Amino acid sequence: MKGKILVCVALSLGFLFLLLAGVVLWESRDLPGAGEIRSQLWSRYHPNGQATWMPLWAISPRLQTAVVTWEDPRFYFHRGFDYPEIWRAFLEDLRVGAYRRGGSTIPQQVAKNLFLSPERTLRRKLREAILTWRLERALSKDEILEIYLNIAEWGDGIVGAEAASRAYFGKSAEELTWPEAALLAAILPNPHRFNPFRAPQEAKRRRQLALMALVQNEDMTLEEFRQAIAAPCCTNPNPESPSVRPPK
């Protein structure tokens, strides 16, 4: 009797595995492969094709570090998916009974933003997972980070690190200081809600949290932390950008 149960369980698991494999193959049929991803990305977003595109070396290492530390701390260690963070996000969503914490890594966000719609469905998440796996096979971590920093939205019409740096601080992304980098990283999840000119206290609070994460990760010294905390939130915004214009 026990043997029959084990056989039934094994057959059921085998059937489920084949069913899942079939679904994955079906959803993969119209998605770009690893080689296609590289060719498509660099033909669509090559520096020669987009004026504000900045190579990674031209973006402040402080911003690179701040964004990775704040958005995806295990970016350089996982293979596209941070399973502990996904589990924590699932438990948090379950606790509040709503979809609040995404748990998406930087590669997942790149896959979603470049190839998929923003809808929150199981099918879209499956296609996102397939593309993320292929993205990790096609590109290096630095290439993925470069793409992310150039397509991330920091406000209405503010796309990419260079545009964000000039809009909020009137300088190139190469020149960002620790407090400026921490602010851009901190408001990235929702730049409309955390706009430092519309919600200065909330933006400053989030910047402080980002700075604390950086010092805890030993990315900056305590002296740099103290100086960054005392720095003003934003300076010299671009007056032509309504996204950062202070309310009257």
Steps between C-alpha positions, in 0.01 A plus 500: 500500500779736598682423175192585296468835678864582427451410135190721478687789662794455262272488198312809618823692552625386162178615335521839673861538390413421139203737517719781633766429238233514231370833628852644511573383144169643378562839662858503371404463136481874423758625750853595384778251570825585678676599177203701378480688830855629462453606137162663568616691805812644348327590174217676688699659782852542371661831609506617137124458483398681816649836599461457877636144510809485717749210513546358848844658543341844451252447784623567853607180680318648800170488312570148377571385855203686650252360249625142538508523881150648515327314216675163478771437764580150367516614138858382442440165670168368369420375152206728435278398792542577869301211645520607869371846404222348288394291800506804732295697247249217476462485880462879522233506229325210672508683834343820366274324252618709206780523244742749657850358496616384161826323582619562141872508430669746264514238218129431548421870477708534184320203343159638595562861399655421163291211374175469698195694614466618863194282567515286814394158380640150543564474126701823495706384802574171323612679184706737714674203664584347161641830371695559820667160469590575138618851587744361756637262234534774237653787696750563777393654831659833405314503169170432677569777753593743222170432324302536822658834591426633152135391479390559861240775544569768760190710426281625216719510192813430706643175364848382586765597753638787293159667459422449870832644611457810287134544597552477875857627544599683180804281443616192313437153639877458512526772768244380754593508868393245764193695619391564140549138401315379810206731426465379141515138616249563780234664282541255207223258612242782478645833380155662479413429862849571637579807286731709724338827394145381557567279803831627644465338841416158361780524242748601770387214725546248220840646411604449862390135484701451179805661660464277804492195274817620327691552822380166641623336183836677549468679167565835669675614816332642810647841423357489147168393651494796742579743219237343272228518765562873545494577125192666343263270315511660153680788334464679170205316345431535129228769485373358171406169662147510647571173678740667742358850509410598858130567563401864510 
